[in-house]
Amino acid sequence: MTAIEIHRDLPADIGTVWRSWTDADLLASWFWPPKFGTMCSVDLRVGGRFRIDAPSARLSVLGEYVVVEEPTVLAFTWQWDGEGEETLVTLTFTPTDAGTRLELVHERFADEQARADHEQGWNDCLDRLPGFLG
């Protein structure tokens, strides 16, 4: 298996959840732990780029938006700074009675270890999102 599929039910309306992924300041405030000092840049358009930096953790990821269909679909390439592998992340947002259903699909991994490492990372990351939204 070279893809990850994660679903989360979030306690916020679809517009709020969309902005948590597409506004640079909001994204920086929840994506990685606060101690990482996360900074983000977002050029939200097809062909636009994003970058998420965590200086204290020496982590940086970047990519290009390939689908921007506000507020329901956001897809972007994903590449760790300094590494050659580029993967694809697709987020689908669906309104529910209780908030928003987030479906994350991350695909095109070269091997199972990379897939497993990213699955753990996404789960850690998404565990912070409800607290930010609530």
ABEGO torsion letter per residue (X at the ends): XABBBBBBBBBBBAAAAAAAAABAAAAAAAABBAAAGBBBBBBBBBGBBBBBBBAAAGBBBBBBBABBBOAABBBBBBBBBGBABBBBBBBBBBBBAAEBBBBBBBBGBABAAAAAAAAAAAAAAAAAAAAAAX
